[in-house]
Amino acid sequence: MIDSSSYPRPRLVRDRWYDLCGTWRFAYDDRDHGIGQQWFTVPPGVFDRTIEVPYPPESKLSGVNDRSFHPVIWYHRAFDLPELGDDERLLLHFGAVDHRATVWLNEHHLTDHEGGHTPFTVDISDALDPRRDQQSLVVRAEDQPDDAGIPRGKQTWDPEPSGIFYERTSGIWQPVWLEPVPRVSIDKLDLIPDMTARVLRVELSVRGTVDTTGTLDVTLELGDRLLAAQSMRLVGSRAQFSVSIPGLEDNDKALHWSPESPTLMTADLSLRVADTVDRVRSYVGFREVGVRDGAFLLNGRPYYLRMVLAQGYWPESHLAAPSGDALRREVELIKELGFNGVRVHQKVEDPRFLYWCDRFGLLVWGEMANAHEFSARSADQVITEWADVVRRDRSHPCIVTWVPINESWGVPSIASSARQQHHARALYHLTKTLDPTRPVISNDGWEHPVSDIWSIHDYATAGADLRRRYGDPEALAGVLAGTGPAGRKVVLGDQERAGHPVVISEFGGLAYLPAIGEKWFGYRVVGSEDEFRAAFEELVAALIGSPEIAGFCYTQLTDTAQERNGLLTEDRTPKLPLPVLHEIITRPSSAVPSESIDHQRRRALLAALGTPDAP
């Protein structure tokens, strides 16, 4: 299995790559003079600071730690020319640059990219200059801090963060790296399991000119077990084909991926065109998700969602992860708490985080970072960037639901505006077009114009209120038909439920002991460890005890900036002992009877073995 603690793109791995993270030269361009003054030529005296990439300049780990408004920033990095074969090309990869990026190499303009949460790649081979001692790479990043029309998620547009909004993340905030490839190489790769047909569907595109017939070899393995090997002829720059897996034909459940058994198969692909060979490694988890009869389904069976809201934000590095190991530990902590899923909130998460979710077995709701006003420009930007997000991540087995909009952000008049409803429906149908294999929630929390799951945000402070609203079919029907707990309709129009699962996708928000005089935000304050435990248990038990609810998502995993409603502090210290939280979160759900049966069987087995019933 691939160890991706540092590799920046774990679903398409090559052996050779060169990390460009580290110390870069840096400059502010508050008057936006840089292009006119040709800063891409690196004139003396311009790049008068240094910054640690990929940390945003607003963060401590960047070494800059300047949180004031700077709409335009510039980066410069000199690097040694890697040794390349006679027929090799050199690719430059950016994980994410917020929000607009322009890139030059050796004073040659290479590319422009818009979208602060998605990767981009450029072939820099023709701009390399072997006569230079070092190659000169320059990046200009523009992120207008007060522009509420661009997809910014929870980055504040005010001078100071407040409420549920945090410090900004400008410029480069995910890894930058170089990668030598053959002149004809695999560009995009999707591995899509089809449990009904019991095959793996392979979709790929090729970079470079295929002027002759190529051969693609695919091998799938599970540990030392060879599952499948197939060779096919490649004509042109795209290919779609299926690989049969004998074990799936026998319905071998050992091959199925789930949080309880996150089985991953290794995929090795070799593309041969003339005398060039491109070898890549990837992986796939075989599972299917869906909805039916009011339940969320995993591998054809009802599965209760126990999720936690995660902002993916660190005090010292903001949206950028402090390290690859920090991303791994985040996933481990969520699992140790007893959750089987995470809703990454208003952020397109680093692919390395999704890799650890794949490997350790953690379901993910993939969510877009929203704009906060509606216009033709903002709609276009959200649609374009969201499509890139879905294309980037649709082969991750951990992602089980797509969420393009949260709480009507960016569509504030959706309840009455046909235009904004069309926008939300367009995002829903675009997502289903790009990926028909997962449920889609067009507008999480309320005011659903169309969704596969009807999600509700309910920050009730007492479990009795949750039981009264969701404890029986009649009560739930009243919530869905009328005004929801946030004072907004849950479902727009006259939609029939028709088997839609209902998930309480935000609740809780308990703020535990904010300091006197501290700026803080939460939905209910608790003043002691005992009160915190009792309140948390009361709220969770009310939802787990409802036979009508398909799952929940607790707000939230960690304290974040002034939000003091985490189960963990900002430095990831639990506020209650992990076994206590685990026991509360993992109690059997009334909505999935098999959970109680499995729980009873487990307890009986442990009792027969004389083993303590520990989480």
LINSUL-V815675 format. One record per run of one state. SS is the DSSP state (alpha for helix, beta for strand, coil for the rest). FROM is the first residue (numbers start at 1). TO is the last residue. If there is no record, write none. Layout:
SS_FROM_TO, SS_FROM_TO
//
This chain:
coil_1_12, beta_13_13, coil_14_17, beta_18_19, coil_20_21, beta_22_28, coil_29_38, alpha_39_41, coil_42_48, beta_49_53, coil_54_71, beta_72_79, coil_80_87, beta_88_94, coil_95_96, beta_97_98, coil_99_99, beta_100_105, coil_106_107, beta_108_114, coil_115_119, beta_120_123, coil_124_124, alpha_125_127, coil_128_134, beta_135_142, coil_143_154, beta_155_155, coil_156_165, beta_166_166, coil_167_170, beta_171_172, coil_173_175, beta_176_182, coil_183_184, beta_185_194, coil_195_198, beta_199_207, coil_208_213, beta_214_222, coil_223_224, beta_225_234, coil_235_237, beta_238_244, coil_245_245, alpha_246_249, coil_250_252, alpha_253_255, beta_256_257, coil_258_261, beta_262_262, coil_263_264, beta_265_273, coil_274_275, beta_276_284, coil_285_285, beta_286_286, coil_287_288, beta_289_292, coil_293_294, beta_295_298, coil_299_300, beta_301_302, coil_303_304, beta_305_310, coil_311_313, beta_314_314, coil_315_317, beta_318_318, coil_319_323, alpha_324_337, coil_338_340, beta_341_344, coil_345_350, alpha_351_360, coil_361_362, beta_363_367, coil_368_375, alpha_376_393, coil_394_398, beta_399_403, coil_404_405, beta_406_406, coil_407_417, alpha_418_434, coil_435_438, beta_439_441, coil_442_443, beta_444_444, coil_445_447, beta_448_448, coil_449_450, beta_451_451, coil_452_452, beta_453_457, coil_458_462, alpha_463_470, coil_471_472, alpha_473_481, coil_482_482, beta_483_483, coil_484_488, beta_489_489, coil_490_490, beta_491_491, coil_492_500, beta_501_508, coil_509_509, beta_510_512, coil_513_520, beta_521_521, coil_522_523, beta_524_526, coil_527_528, alpha_529_544, coil_545_550, beta_551_555, coil_556_557, beta_558_558, coil_559_559, beta_560_560, coil_561_562, beta_563_563, coil_564_567, beta_568_568, coil_569_573, beta_574_574, coil_575_577, alpha_578_585, coil_586_592, alpha_593_609, coil_610_615
//
